[in-house]
């Protein structure tokens, strides 16, 4: 029986439904910080892509959504690095 099976047995007997994260970093594990970093960049890219897609709408469609073209232009041209930093700052405030 390996370490993870032992942990699962202990967790099941303790009433824990999900497997626990091991206290030891194994070289084959995906670094948690790297995963969070990749997610931040992906979310920023999706947000900027949304702004760029909204720019394709007509003035009437933008008015119906209570959006302004100059604001969308500013947000669509924002560098990804800045969007990622804003997301991290917002998360740190919570």
C-alpha positions as CSV (number, residue, x, y, z in Angstrom):
1,X,0.0,0.0,0.0
2,X,1.5,3.4,-1.0
3,X,1.2,6.7,0.8
4,X,-1.8,8.0,-1.1
5,X,-3.8,4.9,-0.3
6,X,-3.0,5.2,3.3
7,X,-4.0,8.8,3.3
8,X,-7.3,7.9,1.6
9,X,-8.1,5.3,4.2
10,X,-7.3,7.7,7.1
11,X,-9.4,10.4,5.5
12,X,-12.4,8.0,4.9
13,X,-12.2,6.8,8.5
14,X,-12.2,10.5,9.7
15,X,-15.2,11.3,7.5
16,X,-13.3,13.5,4.9
17,X,-14.8,13.0,1.4
18,X,-12.0,14.5,-0.7
19,X,-8.4,13.4,-0.7
20,X,-6.0,15.6,1.3
21,X,-3.1,17.5,-0.2
22,X,0.2,15.8,0.8
23,X,2.5,17.8,3.1
24,X,5.5,16.8,0.9
25,X,6.3,18.4,-2.4
26,X,7.0,15.7,-5.0
27,X,9.0,16.6,-8.1
28,X,6.3,15.3,-10.4
29,X,3.6,17.5,-8.8
30,X,2.4,20.6,-10.7
31,X,3.5,23.7,-8.6
32,X,0.4,25.3,-7.1
33,X,1.7,28.8,-7.6
34,X,2.4,28.1,-11.2
35,X,-1.2,26.8,-11.6
36,X,-2.6,30.0,-10.1
37,X,-0.3,32.1,-12.3
38,X,-1.5,30.4,-15.5
39,X,-5.1,30.8,-14.4
40,X,-4.6,34.5,-13.8
41,X,-3.2,35.0,-17.2
42,X,-5.9,33.0,-18.9
43,X,-8.7,35.0,-17.1
44,X,-7.0,38.2,-18.1
45,X,-6.8,37.1,-21.7
46,X,-10.5,36.1,-21.7
47,X,-11.5,39.4,-20.1
48,X,-9.6,41.4,-22.8
49,X,-11.1,39.2,-25.5
50,X,-14.6,40.0,-24.2
51,X,-13.9,43.7,-24.5
52,X,-12.6,43.3,-28.0
53,X,-15.7,41.3,-29.0
54,X,-17.9,44.0,-27.5
55,X,-16.2,46.6,-29.7
56,X,-17.8,44.8,-32.7
57,X,-21.3,45.8,-31.6
58,X,-23.0,48.8,-33.1
59,X,-23.5,52.0,-31.1
60,X,-27.2,51.1,-30.6
61,X,-26.3,47.7,-29.2
62,X,-23.7,49.3,-26.9
63,X,-26.2,51.8,-25.6
64,X,-28.7,49.0,-24.9
65,X,-26.0,47.4,-22.7
66,X,-25.1,50.7,-21.1
67,X,-21.6,50.6,-22.5
68,X,-19.5,53.3,-24.1
69,X,-17.1,52.7,-26.9
70,X,-14.2,54.9,-25.5
71,X,-14.3,52.9,-22.2
72,X,-14.2,49.6,-24.1
73,X,-11.4,50.9,-26.3
74,X,-9.4,51.7,-23.2
75,X,-10.1,48.3,-21.6
76,X,-9.4,46.4,-24.8
77,X,-6.0,48.1,-25.3
78,X,-4.9,47.4,-21.7
79,X,-1.9,45.1,-21.5
80,X,-2.5,41.7,-20.1
81,X,0.2,42.3,-17.4
82,X,-1.9,45.2,-16.1
83,X,-5.1,43.2,-16.0
84,X,-3.4,40.3,-14.2
85,X,-2.1,42.8,-11.6
86,X,-5.5,44.3,-11.1
87,X,-7.0,40.9,-10.6
88,X,-4.4,40.0,-8.0
89,X,-4.9,43.3,-6.1
90,X,-8.6,42.8,-6.1
91,X,-8.2,39.2,-4.7
92,X,-5.7,40.5,-2.0
93,X,-8.3,43.1,-0.8
94,X,-10.9,40.4,-0.2
